[in-house]
Amino acid sequence: MQTESIKKQAHQLLDNLPDNATWEDVMYRIYVRQAIEAGVKDSDQGQTVDVKEVRKKFGLSGS
């Protein structure tokens, strides 16, 4: 689970940006962080679908 506060994590995110970062850079990093955390949470809760099932559902090849 979450061991650090959101505020501390946000500070770390900002500290790791280059000095010439834009607002778009900040927003992108936040978006990516949220997307990864949501994916990990879904995976931990078993709320994922095997890639083979997705490919079959959408008629995609295996390669």
DSSP file (Angstrom, degrees, kcal/mol; ACC not computed):
  #  RESIDUE AA STRUCTURE BP1 BP2  ACC     N-H-->O    O-->H-N    N-H-->O    O-->H-N    TCO  KAPPA ALPHA  PHI   PSI    X-CA   Y-CA   Z-CA
    1    1 A M              0   0    0      0, 0.0     2,-0.5     0, 0.0     0, 0.0   0.000 360.0 360.0 360.0-173.9    0.0    0.0    0.0
    2    2 A Q        +     0   0    0      1,-0.2     4,-0.1     0, 0.0     3,-0.0  -0.592 360.0 171.7 -77.9 117.8    0.9    3.6    0.1
    3    3 A T        +     0   0    0     -2,-0.5     2,-0.3     2,-0.1    -1,-0.2   0.635  63.6  55.2-100.2 -17.1    3.7    4.3    2.5
    4    4 A E  S    S-     0   0    0      1,-0.0     2,-0.1     2,-0.0     3,-0.0  -0.820  89.9-105.1-113.5 155.0    4.4    7.9    1.6
    5    5 A S     >  -     0   0    0     -2,-0.3     4,-2.3     1,-0.1     5,-0.2  -0.413  27.1-118.9 -73.0 155.0    2.0   10.8    1.5
    6    6 A I  H  > S+     0   0    0      1,-0.2     4,-2.7     2,-0.2     5,-0.2   0.891 115.7  56.6 -58.1 -40.0    0.7   12.1   -1.8
    7    7 A K  H  > S+     0   0    0      1,-0.2     4,-2.1     2,-0.2    -1,-0.2   0.913 107.7  46.3 -60.9 -43.7    2.3   15.4   -1.0
    8    8 A K  H  > S+     0   0    0      2,-0.2     4,-2.2     1,-0.2    -1,-0.2   0.910 112.6  50.3 -66.2 -41.5    5.7   13.9   -0.5
    9    9 A Q  H  X S+     0   0    0     -4,-2.3     4,-2.3     1,-0.2    -2,-0.2   0.891 109.4  51.5 -63.5 -38.8    5.4   11.9   -3.7
   10   10 A A  H  X S+     0   0    0     -4,-2.7     4,-2.5     2,-0.2    -1,-0.2   0.900 108.3  51.7 -64.5 -41.0    4.4   15.0   -5.6
   11   11 A H  H  X S+     0   0    0     -4,-2.1     4,-2.7     1,-0.2    -2,-0.2   0.915 110.1  48.9 -61.1 -42.8    7.5   16.8   -4.3
   12   12 A Q  H  X S+     0   0    0     -4,-2.2     4,-1.4     2,-0.2    -2,-0.2   0.904 109.8  51.9 -64.4 -41.0    9.7   13.9   -5.4
   13   13 A L  H  < S+     0   0    0     -4,-2.3     3,-0.4     1,-0.2     4,-0.3   0.938 113.3  44.3 -59.6 -47.5    8.1   14.0   -8.9
   14   14 A L  H >< S+     0   0    0     -4,-2.5     3,-1.3     1,-0.2    -2,-0.2   0.883 109.1  56.2 -66.4 -39.0    8.7   17.8   -9.2
   15   15 A D  H 3< S+     0   0    0     -4,-2.7    -1,-0.2     1,-0.3    -2,-0.2   0.786 105.0  54.0 -63.4 -26.5   12.3   17.5   -7.9
   16   16 A N  T 3< S+     0   0    0     -4,-1.4    -1,-0.3    -3,-0.4    -2,-0.2   0.502  88.8  96.8 -88.5  -3.9   13.0   14.9  -10.6
   17   17 A L  S <  S-     0   0    0     -3,-1.3    -3,-0.0    -4,-0.3     9,-0.0  -0.555  84.0-104.7 -81.1 149.6   11.9   17.2  -13.4
   18   18 A P    >   -     0   0    0      0, 0.0     3,-1.8     0, 0.0    -1,-0.1  -0.322  31.9-109.2 -67.4 159.1   14.4   19.3  -15.3
   19   19 A D  T 3  S+     0   0    0      1,-0.3    -2,-0.1    -4,-0.0    -4,-0.0   0.766 118.4  54.3 -61.3 -26.1   14.6   23.0  -14.5
   20   20 A N  T 3  S+     0   0    0      2,-0.0    -1,-0.3     0, 0.0    -3,-0.0   0.149  80.2 140.6 -95.9  20.1   13.1   23.9  -17.9
   21   21 A A    <   -     0   0    0     -3,-1.8     2,-0.2     1,-0.1    -4,-0.0  -0.261  41.2-141.6 -63.7 148.9   10.0   21.6  -17.4
   22   22 A T     >  -     0   0    0      1,-0.1     4,-1.9     0, 0.0     5,-0.1  -0.563  27.8-104.0-102.8 170.6    6.7   22.9  -18.7
   23   23 A W  H  > S+     0   0    0      1,-0.2     4,-2.8     2,-0.2     5,-0.2   0.867 124.3  57.8 -60.2 -35.3    3.2   22.6  -17.1
   24   24 A E  H  > S+     0   0    0      1,-0.2     4,-2.5     2,-0.2    -1,-0.2   0.887 103.9  51.6 -62.8 -38.1    2.6   19.9  -19.8
   25   25 A D  H  > S+     0   0    0      2,-0.2     4,-2.3     1,-0.2    -1,-0.2   0.918 111.0  48.0 -62.6 -43.4    5.6   18.0  -18.5
   26   26 A V  H  X S+     0   0    0     -4,-1.9     4,-2.2     1,-0.2    -2,-0.2   0.945 113.5  46.3 -62.0 -49.2    4.2   18.1  -14.9
   27   27 A M  H  X S+     0   0    0     -4,-2.8     4,-2.7     1,-0.2    -2,-0.2   0.886 111.2  52.5 -63.2 -39.5    0.8   17.0  -16.0
   28   28 A Y  H  X S+     0   0    0     -4,-2.5     4,-2.8    -5,-0.2     5,-0.2   0.928 109.1  49.2 -62.6 -45.1    2.1   14.2  -18.1
   29   29 A R  H  X S+     0   0    0     -4,-2.3     4,-2.3     1,-0.2    -1,-0.2   0.904 112.6  48.0 -62.2 -40.8    4.2   12.8  -15.2
   30   30 A I  H  X S+     0   0    0     -4,-2.2     4,-2.6     2,-0.2    -2,-0.2   0.933 112.2  49.6 -64.3 -45.1    1.2   13.0  -12.9
   31   31 A Y  H  X S+     0   0    0     -4,-2.7     4,-2.6     1,-0.2    -2,-0.2   0.932 112.1  47.3 -59.2 -47.6   -1.0   11.2  -15.5
   32   32 A V  H  X S+     0   0    0     -4,-2.8     4,-2.5     1,-0.2     5,-0.2   0.919 111.7  50.9 -61.9 -43.7    1.6    8.5  -16.1
   33   33 A R  H  X S+     0   0    0     -4,-2.3     4,-2.4    -5,-0.2    -1,-0.2   0.926 112.2  46.5 -59.8 -45.8    2.0    8.0  -12.3
   34   34 A Q  H  X S+     0   0    0     -4,-2.6     4,-2.5     1,-0.2    -1,-0.2   0.904 111.9  51.2 -64.0 -41.5   -1.8    7.7  -11.9
   35   35 A A  H  X S+     0   0    0     -4,-2.6     4,-2.1     2,-0.2    -2,-0.2   0.910 111.6  46.9 -63.9 -42.3   -2.1    5.3  -14.8
   36   36 A I  H  X S+     0   0    0     -4,-2.5     4,-2.5     2,-0.2     5,-0.2   0.932 112.6  49.2 -65.2 -45.5    0.6    3.0  -13.5
   37   37 A E  H  X S+     0   0    0     -4,-2.4     4,-2.3     1,-0.2    -2,-0.2   0.894 111.2  50.0 -61.8 -39.5   -0.9    3.0  -10.0
   38   38 A A  H  X S+     0   0    0     -4,-2.5     4,-2.5     2,-0.2    -1,-0.2   0.900 111.3  49.4 -65.4 -39.7   -4.3    2.2  -11.3
   39   39 A G  H  X S+     0   0    0     -4,-2.1     4,-2.4     2,-0.2    -2,-0.2   0.906 111.1  48.3 -65.8 -41.9   -2.9   -0.7  -13.4
   40   40 A V  H  X S+     0   0    0     -4,-2.5     4,-2.9     2,-0.2    -2,-0.2   0.912 111.7  50.5 -63.8 -42.5   -1.0   -2.1  -10.4
   41   41 A K  H  X S+     0   0    0     -4,-2.3     4,-1.8    -5,-0.2    -2,-0.2   0.935 111.0  48.3 -61.7 -46.5   -4.1   -1.9   -8.2
   42   42 A D  H  <>S+     0   0    0     -4,-2.5     5,-3.2     1,-0.2     4,-0.2   0.915 112.9  48.6 -59.0 -43.7   -6.2   -3.6  -10.9
   43   43 A S  H ><5S+     0   0    0     -4,-2.4     3,-1.6     1,-0.2    -2,-0.2   0.929 109.6  51.3 -63.2 -45.7   -3.6   -6.3  -11.2
   44   44 A D  H 3<5S+     0   0    0     -4,-2.9    -1,-0.2     1,-0.3    -2,-0.2   0.830 112.0  48.1 -60.5 -31.8   -3.4   -6.8   -7.4
   45   45 A Q  T 3<5S-     0   0    0     -4,-1.8    -1,-0.3    -5,-0.2    -2,-0.2   0.359 116.2-114.6 -91.4   5.0   -7.2   -7.2   -7.3
   46   46 A G  T < 5S+     0   0    0     -3,-1.6     2,-0.5    -4,-0.2    -3,-0.2   0.758  72.6 137.2  70.7  24.4   -7.2   -9.7  -10.2
   47   47 A Q      < +     0   0    0     -5,-3.2     2,-0.3    -6,-0.2    -4,-0.1  -0.319  37.8 105.6-100.3  51.1   -9.1   -7.3  -12.4
   48   48 A T        -     0   0    0     -2,-0.5     2,-0.4    -5,-0.2    -9,-0.0  -0.839  59.4-137.1-124.7 163.8   -7.1   -7.9  -15.6
   49   49 A V        -     0   0    0     -2,-0.3     5,-0.1     3,-0.0    -2,-0.1  -0.977  29.9-109.2-122.5 134.7   -7.8   -9.8  -18.8
   50   50 A D    >>  -     0   0    0     -2,-0.4     4,-1.8     1,-0.1     3,-0.7  -0.327  25.1-124.7 -61.0 140.6   -5.2  -12.0  -20.4
   51   51 A V  H 3> S+     0   0    0      1,-0.3     4,-2.6     2,-0.2     5,-0.2   0.817 110.5  59.7 -59.2 -31.5   -3.8  -10.5  -23.6
   52   52 A K  H 3> S+     0   0    0      1,-0.2     4,-2.2     2,-0.2    -1,-0.3   0.894 105.0  49.2 -64.0 -38.8   -4.8  -13.7  -25.6
   53   53 A E  H <> S+     0   0    0     -3,-0.7     4,-2.4     2,-0.2    -2,-0.2   0.898 111.3  49.0 -66.3 -40.2   -8.4  -13.1  -24.6
   54   54 A V  H  X S+     0   0    0     -4,-1.8     4,-2.0     2,-0.2    -2,-0.2   0.929 111.4  49.1 -65.2 -45.2   -8.2   -9.4  -25.7
   55   55 A R  H  <>S+     0   0    0     -4,-2.6     5,-3.0     1,-0.2     4,-0.5   0.910 112.6  48.3 -60.6 -42.7   -6.7  -10.4  -29.1
   56   56 A K  H ><5S+     0   0    0     -4,-2.2     3,-1.0     3,-0.2    -1,-0.2   0.922 109.8  52.2 -63.5 -44.5   -9.3  -13.1  -29.6
   57   57 A K  H 3<5S+     0   0    0     -4,-2.4    -1,-0.2     1,-0.3    -2,-0.2   0.860 117.6  37.5 -60.4 -37.2  -12.1  -10.6  -28.7
   58   58 A F  T 3<5S-     0   0    0     -4,-2.0    -1,-0.3    -5,-0.1    -2,-0.2   0.324 112.4-115.3-100.4   7.4  -10.9   -8.0  -31.2
   59   59 A G  T < 5 +     0   0    0     -3,-1.0     2,-0.3    -4,-0.5    -3,-0.2   0.841  60.8 154.8  65.2  35.5   -9.8  -10.5  -33.9
   60   60 A L      < -     0   0    0     -5,-3.0    -1,-0.2    -6,-0.2    -2,-0.1  -0.687  43.7-112.2 -95.7 149.6   -6.1   -9.6  -33.7
   61   61 A S        -     0   0    0     -2,-0.3    -1,-0.1     1,-0.1    -5,-0.0  -0.264  25.8-112.9 -74.1 166.1   -3.3  -12.0  -34.6
   62   62 A G              0   0    0      1,-0.2    -1,-0.1    -7,-0.0    -7,-0.0   0.500 360.0 360.0 -79.1  -5.1   -1.0  -13.5  -32.0
   63   63 A S              0   0    0      0, 0.0    -1,-0.2     0, 0.0    -2,-0.0   0.446 360.0 360.0-110.6 360.0    2.1  -11.6  -33.3
